[in-house]
């Protein structure tokens, strides 16, 4: 059984301690919410976990391996991330965005295989975004963009999904939709949320989903 372990992680930015000795664990198939107000260090801790910020102290391991000792490609095969603010100039076709999720599994000059294309199709279907495949990412609504970014993460076939405020800027209905999509996956998930009520919201019946 694989497991994420963050042990006594401390993060320092510009001489300021943002996170101090934080520890958490996520097991196979488990969804863990990292809950706290804006500015409490949630995103900083997540950046240490998905290798965007090296911890000042402490360790982050997946399946017993220090993520900072893995190559970027090997780490990306284990962990995928959906951040709260995609780049504003991220203007590709939706299918091309989701195809980027296969990058850790392809060689430098490799083109997606039939299997890769099938995984891309399935990821779009899983999040209810297949009908958006030919749209430009920049033209989508906030809720649609989050679905596409989640599809890209799923196409990556990670063991762990790291979600940094995946419902930020969405209305309540779309917030619940995105969390339901995440809960429906069999992937271990660590999600940062600032809304305690949203984190505690019970799963909705399938016929109530939009």
RODO-2510 file (C-alpha; in nm, 4 decimals, decimal comma):
residues 210
     n   res          X          Y          Z
     1     x     0,0000     0,0000     0,0000
     2     x     0,1391     0,3387    -0,1023
     3     x     0,1304     0,6362     0,1301
     4     x     0,2171     1,0057     0,1345
     5     x     0,4026     1,1153     0,4463
     6     x     0,4839     1,4782     0,5166
     7     x     0,6879     1,4814     0,8353
     8     x     0,7652     1,7998     1,0309
     9     x     0,7749     2,0111     0,7136
    10     x     0,8925     2,3687     0,7624
    11     x     0,8802     2,6176     0,4747
    12     x     1,0615     2,9500     0,4725
    13     x     1,0132     3,2192     0,2066
    14     x     1,2246     3,5371     0,2009
    15     x     1,3343     3,4721     0,5567
    16     x     0,9803     3,4287     0,6864
    17     x     0,8565     3,0966     0,8250
    18     x     0,5281     3,0238     0,6484
    19     x     0,4808     2,6627     0,7612
    20     x     0,6279     2,5204     1,0819
    21     x     0,6710     2,1467     1,1442
    22     x     0,3544     2,0384     0,9613
    23     x     0,2845     1,6649     0,9343
    24     x     0,0161     1,4710     0,7502
    25     x    -0,0462     1,1354     0,5841
    26     x    -0,2594     1,0215     0,2906
    27     x    -0,3175     0,6511     0,2222
    28     x    -0,4311     0,4651    -0,0905
    29     x    -0,7723     0,5838    -0,2106
    30     x    -0,8089     0,8290     0,0774
    31     x    -0,9266     1,1891     0,0393
    32     x    -0,7767     1,4249     0,2957
    33     x    -0,8794     1,7885     0,3322
    34     x    -0,6266     2,0498     0,4376
    35     x    -0,8574     2,3140     0,5841
    36     x    -0,7746     2,6643     0,6987
    37     x    -0,8324     3,0334     0,6258
    38     x    -0,6660     3,2136     0,3372
    39     x    -0,3072     3,2983     0,4216
    40     x    -0,2626     3,0132     0,6693
    41     x     0,0081     2,8370     0,4638
    42     x    -0,1983     2,5639     0,2961
    43     x    -0,0717     2,6378    -0,0546
    44     x     0,2861     2,6652     0,0681
    45     x     0,2675     2,3219     0,2308
    46     x     0,1200     2,1762    -0,0877
    47     x     0,4013     2,3297    -0,2938
    48     x     0,6483     2,1425    -0,0750
    49     x     0,4570     1,8205    -0,1418
    50     x     0,4418     1,8544    -0,5208
    51     x     0,8014     1,9797    -0,5533
    52     x     0,7414     2,3453    -0,6327
    53     x     0,9125     2,4598    -0,3110
    54     x     1,1896     2,2735    -0,1315
    55     x     1,1186     2,2479     0,2445
    56     x     1,3541     2,4302     0,4778
    57     x     1,3282     2,1265     0,7078
    58     x     1,1354     1,8020     0,7263
    59     x     1,0657     1,5371     0,4635
    60     x     0,8002     1,4479     0,2069
    61     x     0,7871     1,0861     0,0927
    62     x     0,5624     0,8884    -0,1398
    63     x     0,5834     0,5107    -0,1051
    64     x     0,8863     0,5652     0,1171
    65     x     1,0812     0,7663    -0,1431
    66     x     1,1803     1,1259    -0,0733
    67     x     1,0060     1,3216    -0,3502
    68     x     1,3019     1,5594    -0,3705
    69     x     1,5341     1,2698    -0,4556
    70     x     1,3148     1,1581    -0,7451
    71     x     1,3551     1,2951    -1,0948
    72     x     1,0885     1,5419    -1,2055
    73     x     0,9498     1,2797    -1,4444
    74     x     0,9368     1,0071    -1,1774
    75     x     0,7692     1,2447    -0,9317
    76     x     0,5104     1,3460    -1,1929
    77     x     0,4199     0,9817    -1,2472
    78     x     0,3218     0,9617    -0,8808
    79     x     0,1723     1,3048    -0,8134
    80     x    -0,0471     1,5380    -1,0205
    81     x    -0,1545     1,8852    -0,9149
    82     x    -0,4429     2,1174    -0,9935
    83     x    -0,3702     2,4737    -0,8837
    84     x    -0,6326     2,7372    -0,8112
    85     x    -0,5194     2,9910    -1,0709
    86     x    -0,4302     2,8548    -1,4174
    87     x    -0,2120     3,0791    -1,6325
    88     x    -0,4201     3,3492    -1,7988
    89     x    -0,2402     3,2977    -2,1315
    90     x    -0,3064     2,9218    -2,1273
    91     x    -0,4826     2,9234    -2,4646
    92     x    -0,4800     2,5760    -2,6141
    93     x    -0,7557     2,3471    -2,7314
    94     x    -0,9038     2,1546    -2,4391
    95     x    -0,7877     1,8201    -2,5759
    96     x    -0,4313     1,9529    -2,6047
    97     x    -0,4439     2,0661    -2,2413
    98     x    -0,5518     1,7196    -2,1275
    99     x    -0,2866     1,5586    -2,3504
   100     x    -0,0217     1,7422    -2,1459
   101     x    -0,1053     1,5011    -1,8650
   102     x     0,0624     1,2221    -2,0605
   103     x     0,3975     1,4075    -2,0772
   104     x     0,5601     1,2210    -1,7819
   105     x     0,4931     0,8919    -1,9612
   106     x     0,6318     0,9921    -2,3034
   107     x     0,9828     1,0307    -2,4363
   108     x     1,1036     1,3685    -2,5583
   109     x     1,0058     1,3039    -2,9202
   110     x     0,7246     1,0540    -2,8620
   111     x     0,3757     1,1195    -2,9907
   112     x     0,0751     0,9962    -2,7910
   113     x    -0,0032     0,6328    -2,8657
   114     x    -0,3486     0,4835    -2,9165
   115     x    -0,3446     0,3941    -2,5463
   116     x    -0,2582     0,7534    -2,4547
   117     x    -0,5421     0,8821    -2,6725
   118     x    -0,7814     0,6397    -2,5028
   119     x    -0,6726     0,7615    -2,1583
   120     x    -0,7260     1,1212    -2,2676
   121     x    -1,0751     1,0376    -2,3933
   122     x    -1,1618     0,8554    -2,0720
   123     x    -1,0342     1,1399    -1,8551
   124     x    -1,2533     1,3901    -2,0402
   125     x    -1,5521     1,1591    -2,0059
   126     x    -1,4854     1,1047    -1,6338
   127     x    -1,5146     1,4759    -1,5600
   128     x    -1,8048     1,5359    -1,7976
   129     x    -1,5984     1,7484    -2,0373
   130     x    -1,5870     1,5360    -2,3535
   131     x    -1,8095     1,7873    -2,5324
   132     x    -1,5498     2,0585    -2,4666
   133     x    -1,2604     1,8784    -2,6384
   134     x    -1,2386     2,1147    -2,9360
   135     x    -1,3041     2,4374    -2,7432
   136     x    -1,0268     2,6822    -2,6548
   137     x    -0,9369     2,6572    -2,2884
   138     x    -0,9397     3,0359    -2,2475
   139     x    -1,3032     3,0515    -2,3623
   140     x    -1,4326     2,8246    -2,0857
   141     x    -1,6129     2,9216    -1,7667
   142     x    -1,4404     2,8787    -1,4308
   143     x    -1,6218     2,5515    -1,3599
   144     x    -1,5402     2,4136    -1,7048
   145     x    -1,1732     2,5053    -1,6669
   146     x    -1,1524     2,3188    -1,3364
   147     x    -1,3058     2,0106    -1,4985
   148     x    -1,0488     2,0226    -1,7792
   149     x    -0,7568     2,0684    -1,5391
   150     x    -0,8839     1,7747    -1,3358
   151     x    -0,9059     1,5689    -1,6575
   152     x    -0,5431     1,6592    -1,7324
   153     x    -0,4423     1,5425    -1,3845
   154     x    -0,6344     1,2160    -1,4263
   155     x    -0,4736     1,1549    -1,7672
   156     x    -0,1412     1,1717    -1,5845
   157     x    -0,2466     0,8524    -1,3993
   158     x    -0,0960     0,9645    -1,0688
   159     x    -0,1141     0,7792    -0,7416
   160     x    -0,1800     1,1118    -0,5637
   161     x    -0,3907     1,4115    -0,6670
   162     x    -0,2946     1,7404    -0,5000
   163     x    -0,5643     2,0053    -0,5328
   164     x    -0,4958     2,3625    -0,4247
   165     x    -0,8334     2,5294    -0,3611
   166     x    -0,9960     2,3449    -0,6555
   167     x    -1,3259     2,5287    -0,6021
   168     x    -1,1844     2,8798    -0,5669
   169     x    -1,3956     3,1461    -0,7452
   170     x    -1,6716     2,8974    -0,8319
   171     x    -2,0346     2,9296    -0,7292
   172     x    -2,1668     2,6832    -0,4711
   173     x    -2,3194     2,4484    -0,7285
   174     x    -1,9954     2,4192    -0,9241
   175     x    -1,7957     2,3815    -0,6012
   176     x    -1,9994     2,0745    -0,5098
   177     x    -1,9723     1,9396    -0,8661
   178     x    -1,5917     1,9574    -0,8610
   179     x    -1,5677     1,7888    -0,5196
   180     x    -1,8030     1,5132    -0,6337
   181     x    -1,5835     1,4516    -0,9393
   182     x    -1,2804     1,4203    -0,7122
   183     x    -1,4566     1,1905    -0,4651
   184     x    -1,5637     0,9636    -0,7524
   185     x    -1,2015     0,8818    -0,8380
   186     x    -1,0129     0,5953    -0,6765
   187     x    -0,7043     0,8144    -0,6496
   188     x    -0,5527     0,9257    -0,3194
   189     x    -0,6281     1,2971    -0,2875
   190     x    -0,5000     1,5857    -0,0773
   191     x    -0,7148     1,8971    -0,1200
   192     x    -0,6622     2,2403     0,0352
   193     x    -0,9904     2,4149     0,1177
   194     x    -1,0671     2,7320     0,3111
   195     x    -1,4402     2,6586     0,3530
   196     x    -1,5030     2,4197     0,6428
   197     x    -1,8679     2,3715     0,5417
   198     x    -1,7645     2,2704     0,1917
   199     x    -1,5046     2,0277     0,3230
   200     x    -1,7670     1,8647     0,5452
   201     x    -2,0410     1,8558     0,2799
   202     x    -2,1815     1,5018     0,2379
   203     x    -2,1626     1,3283    -0,0972
   204     x    -2,4635     1,3991    -0,3151
   205     x    -2,6788     1,1369    -0,4814
   206     x    -2,5871     1,0794    -0,8496
   207     x    -2,9184     1,2179    -0,9768
   208     x    -2,8536     1,5484    -0,8022
   209     x    -2,5368     1,6162    -0,9984
   210     x    -2,5536     1,8607    -1,2841
***
